[in-house]
Amino acid sequence: MQNIFTIQNILIYIIFINLITFLAMYIDKQKAKQHKWRTKEGTLFMLVILGGGIGGIVGIYMFRHKTKKLTFTVGFPTILILEILFIIYWLVVNPLKTFGL
């Protein structure tokens, strides 16, 4: 059985989820300008939890969207930092198992 958790696949996923999160922030900002039905805040947070922290943070500041909401300006970076710390921990605890060695 082939391992799908290769470095290449993980990088593709990270790029993809960050692009989706960035676009979700853009779309939500456009809907806000037009006074249309908006993306749920929980959906935006779920995208960040799934690995889209960088895209979400860039979207916040590039589109000036949700900048007055502390839950976003503090929450998105906090989630990203926790995910990075988890990855570092995982690589330290299981360095050989992580890469299939």
Rosetta constraint file for C-alpha pairs under 8 A:
AtomPair CA 4 CA 9 HARMONIC 6.89 0.50
AtomPair CA 5 CA 9 HARMONIC 6.18 0.50
AtomPair CA 5 CA 10 HARMONIC 6.32 0.50
AtomPair CA 6 CA 10 HARMONIC 6.16 0.50
AtomPair CA 6 CA 99 HARMONIC 7.63 0.50
AtomPair CA 7 CA 11 HARMONIC 6.13 0.50
AtomPair CA 8 CA 12 HARMONIC 6.20 0.50
AtomPair CA 9 CA 13 HARMONIC 6.15 0.50
AtomPair CA 10 CA 14 HARMONIC 6.18 0.50
AtomPair CA 11 CA 15 HARMONIC 6.16 0.50
AtomPair CA 12 CA 16 HARMONIC 6.06 0.50
AtomPair CA 13 CA 17 HARMONIC 6.03 0.50
AtomPair CA 14 CA 18 HARMONIC 6.10 0.50
AtomPair CA 14 CA 51 HARMONIC 6.27 0.50
AtomPair CA 14 CA 52 HARMONIC 7.04 0.50
AtomPair CA 15 CA 19 HARMONIC 6.19 0.50
AtomPair CA 16 CA 20 HARMONIC 6.23 0.50
AtomPair CA 17 CA 21 HARMONIC 6.11 0.50
AtomPair CA 17 CA 47 HARMONIC 7.15 0.50
AtomPair CA 17 CA 50 HARMONIC 7.34 0.50
AtomPair CA 17 CA 51 HARMONIC 6.29 0.50
AtomPair CA 17 CA 52 HARMONIC 5.13 0.50
AtomPair CA 17 CA 55 HARMONIC 7.91 0.50
AtomPair CA 18 CA 22 HARMONIC 6.02 0.50
AtomPair CA 18 CA 51 HARMONIC 6.91 0.50
AtomPair CA 18 CA 52 HARMONIC 4.12 0.50
AtomPair CA 18 CA 53 HARMONIC 6.80 0.50
AtomPair CA 18 CA 54 HARMONIC 6.24 0.50
AtomPair CA 18 CA 55 HARMONIC 4.35 0.50
AtomPair CA 18 CA 56 HARMONIC 7.11 0.50
AtomPair CA 19 CA 23 HARMONIC 6.09 0.50
AtomPair CA 19 CA 52 HARMONIC 7.63 0.50
AtomPair CA 19 CA 55 HARMONIC 6.05 0.50
AtomPair CA 20 CA 24 HARMONIC 6.05 0.50
AtomPair CA 20 CA 47 HARMONIC 7.94 0.50
AtomPair CA 20 CA 52 HARMONIC 7.62 0.50
AtomPair CA 20 CA 55 HARMONIC 7.68 0.50
AtomPair CA 21 CA 25 HARMONIC 6.29 0.50
AtomPair CA 21 CA 44 HARMONIC 7.07 0.50
AtomPair CA 21 CA 47 HARMONIC 5.86 0.50
AtomPair CA 21 CA 48 HARMONIC 6.96 0.50
AtomPair CA 21 CA 52 HARMONIC 5.57 0.50
AtomPair CA 21 CA 53 HARMONIC 7.81 0.50
AtomPair CA 21 CA 55 HARMONIC 5.39 0.50
AtomPair CA 21 CA 56 HARMONIC 5.48 0.50
AtomPair CA 21 CA 59 HARMONIC 7.89 0.50
AtomPair CA 22 CA 26 HARMONIC 6.38 0.50
AtomPair CA 22 CA 52 HARMONIC 7.89 0.50
AtomPair CA 22 CA 55 HARMONIC 4.45 0.50
AtomPair CA 22 CA 56 HARMONIC 5.38 0.50
AtomPair CA 22 CA 58 HARMONIC 7.01 0.50
AtomPair CA 22 CA 59 HARMONIC 5.14 0.50
AtomPair CA 23 CA 27 HARMONIC 6.03 0.50
AtomPair CA 23 CA 59 HARMONIC 7.78 0.50
AtomPair CA 24 CA 28 HARMONIC 6.02 0.50
AtomPair CA 24 CA 39 HARMONIC 7.85 0.50
AtomPair CA 24 CA 44 HARMONIC 7.25 0.50
AtomPair CA 25 CA 29 HARMONIC 6.14 0.50
AtomPair CA 25 CA 44 HARMONIC 7.57 0.50
AtomPair CA 25 CA 56 HARMONIC 6.73 0.50
AtomPair CA 25 CA 59 HARMONIC 5.53 0.50
AtomPair CA 25 CA 60 HARMONIC 6.99 0.50
AtomPair CA 25 CA 63 HARMONIC 7.78 0.50
AtomPair CA 25 CA 65 HARMONIC 7.30 0.50
AtomPair CA 26 CA 30 HARMONIC 6.28 0.50
AtomPair CA 26 CA 59 HARMONIC 6.65 0.50
AtomPair CA 26 CA 63 HARMONIC 6.66 0.50
AtomPair CA 27 CA 31 HARMONIC 6.20 0.50
AtomPair CA 28 CA 32 HARMONIC 6.12 0.50
AtomPair CA 28 CA 38 HARMONIC 5.83 0.50
AtomPair CA 28 CA 39 HARMONIC 5.76 0.50
AtomPair CA 29 CA 33 HARMONIC 6.34 0.50
AtomPair CA 29 CA 63 HARMONIC 7.05 0.50
AtomPair CA 29 CA 65 HARMONIC 6.06 0.50
AtomPair CA 30 CA 34 HARMONIC 6.42 0.50
AtomPair CA 31 CA 35 HARMONIC 5.98 0.50
AtomPair CA 31 CA 36 HARMONIC 5.00 0.50
AtomPair CA 31 CA 37 HARMONIC 6.62 0.50
AtomPair CA 31 CA 38 HARMONIC 6.02 0.50
AtomPair CA 32 CA 36 HARMONIC 6.19 0.50
AtomPair CA 32 CA 37 HARMONIC 7.85 0.50
AtomPair CA 32 CA 38 HARMONIC 6.69 0.50
AtomPair CA 39 CA 43 HARMONIC 6.86 0.50
AtomPair CA 39 CA 44 HARMONIC 7.40 0.50
AtomPair CA 40 CA 44 HARMONIC 6.74 0.50
AtomPair CA 41 CA 45 HARMONIC 6.28 0.50
AtomPair CA 42 CA 46 HARMONIC 6.04 0.50
AtomPair CA 43 CA 47 HARMONIC 6.33 0.50
AtomPair CA 44 CA 48 HARMONIC 6.51 0.50
AtomPair CA 44 CA 56 HARMONIC 7.88 0.50
AtomPair CA 45 CA 49 HARMONIC 6.15 0.50
AtomPair CA 45 CA 76 HARMONIC 7.47 0.50
AtomPair CA 46 CA 50 HARMONIC 6.10 0.50
AtomPair CA 47 CA 51 HARMONIC 6.67 0.50
AtomPair CA 47 CA 52 HARMONIC 5.52 0.50
AtomPair CA 47 CA 53 HARMONIC 7.75 0.50
AtomPair CA 48 CA 52 HARMONIC 4.15 0.50
AtomPair CA 48 CA 53 HARMONIC 4.54 0.50
AtomPair CA 48 CA 56 HARMONIC 6.46 0.50
AtomPair CA 48 CA 76 HARMONIC 6.71 0.50
AtomPair CA 48 CA 79 HARMONIC 7.29 0.50
AtomPair CA 48 CA 80 HARMONIC 7.61 0.50
AtomPair CA 49 CA 53 HARMONIC 7.16 0.50
AtomPair CA 49 CA 79 HARMONIC 6.61 0.50
AtomPair CA 49 CA 80 HARMONIC 7.88 0.50
AtomPair CA 51 CA 80 HARMONIC 7.62 0.50
AtomPair CA 51 CA 83 HARMONIC 7.84 0.50
AtomPair CA 52 CA 56 HARMONIC 6.09 0.50
AtomPair CA 53 CA 57 HARMONIC 6.08 0.50
AtomPair CA 53 CA 76 HARMONIC 5.96 0.50
AtomPair CA 53 CA 77 HARMONIC 6.87 0.50
AtomPair CA 53 CA 79 HARMONIC 7.06 0.50
AtomPair CA 53 CA 80 HARMONIC 5.22 0.50
AtomPair CA 54 CA 58 HARMONIC 6.07 0.50
AtomPair CA 54 CA 80 HARMONIC 7.35 0.50
AtomPair CA 55 CA 59 HARMONIC 5.96 0.50
AtomPair CA 56 CA 60 HARMONIC 6.16 0.50
AtomPair CA 56 CA 76 HARMONIC 6.92 0.50
AtomPair CA 57 CA 61 HARMONIC 6.58 0.50
AtomPair CA 57 CA 73 HARMONIC 7.72 0.50
AtomPair CA 57 CA 76 HARMONIC 6.41 0.50
AtomPair CA 57 CA 77 HARMONIC 7.00 0.50
AtomPair CA 58 CA 62 HARMONIC 5.78 0.50
AtomPair CA 59 CA 63 HARMONIC 5.70 0.50
AtomPair CA 59 CA 64 HARMONIC 7.57 0.50
AtomPair CA 59 CA 65 HARMONIC 7.19 0.50
AtomPair CA 60 CA 64 HARMONIC 5.44 0.50
AtomPair CA 60 CA 65 HARMONIC 4.85 0.50
AtomPair CA 60 CA 66 HARMONIC 6.17 0.50
AtomPair CA 60 CA 67 HARMONIC 6.28 0.50
AtomPair CA 60 CA 73 HARMONIC 7.70 0.50
AtomPair CA 61 CA 65 HARMONIC 6.70 0.50
AtomPair CA 61 CA 67 HARMONIC 7.09 0.50
AtomPair CA 66 CA 72 HARMONIC 6.48 0.50
AtomPair CA 66 CA 73 HARMONIC 7.49 0.50
AtomPair CA 67 CA 72 HARMONIC 7.19 0.50
AtomPair CA 67 CA 73 HARMONIC 6.12 0.50
AtomPair CA 68 CA 73 HARMONIC 7.62 0.50
AtomPair CA 69 CA 73 HARMONIC 6.38 0.50
AtomPair CA 70 CA 74 HARMONIC 5.59 0.50
AtomPair CA 70 CA 75 HARMONIC 7.26 0.50
AtomPair CA 71 CA 75 HARMONIC 4.96 0.50
AtomPair CA 71 CA 76 HARMONIC 7.73 0.50
AtomPair CA 72 CA 76 HARMONIC 5.50 0.50
AtomPair CA 73 CA 77 HARMONIC 7.04 0.50
AtomPair CA 74 CA 78 HARMONIC 6.08 0.50
AtomPair CA 75 CA 79 HARMONIC 6.13 0.50
AtomPair CA 76 CA 80 HARMONIC 6.27 0.50
AtomPair CA 77 CA 81 HARMONIC 6.06 0.50
AtomPair CA 78 CA 82 HARMONIC 6.15 0.50
AtomPair CA 79 CA 83 HARMONIC 6.16 0.50
AtomPair CA 80 CA 84 HARMONIC 6.21 0.50
AtomPair CA 81 CA 85 HARMONIC 6.14 0.50
AtomPair CA 82 CA 86 HARMONIC 6.11 0.50
AtomPair CA 83 CA 87 HARMONIC 6.24 0.50
AtomPair CA 84 CA 88 HARMONIC 6.21 0.50
AtomPair CA 85 CA 89 HARMONIC 6.06 0.50
AtomPair CA 86 CA 90 HARMONIC 6.03 0.50
AtomPair CA 87 CA 91 HARMONIC 6.13 0.50
AtomPair CA 88 CA 92 HARMONIC 6.20 0.50
AtomPair CA 89 CA 93 HARMONIC 6.08 0.50
AtomPair CA 90 CA 94 HARMONIC 5.80 0.50
AtomPair CA 90 CA 95 HARMONIC 7.43 0.50
AtomPair CA 90 CA 98 HARMONIC 7.91 0.50
AtomPair CA 91 CA 95 HARMONIC 4.74 0.50
AtomPair CA 91 CA 98 HARMONIC 6.77 0.50
AtomPair CA 94 CA 98 HARMONIC 5.84 0.50
AtomPair CA 95 CA 99 HARMONIC 7.05 0.50
AtomPair CA 96 CA 100 HARMONIC 6.37 0.50
AtomPair CA 96 CA 101 HARMONIC 5.01 0.50
AtomPair CA 97 CA 101 HARMONIC 5.69 0.50
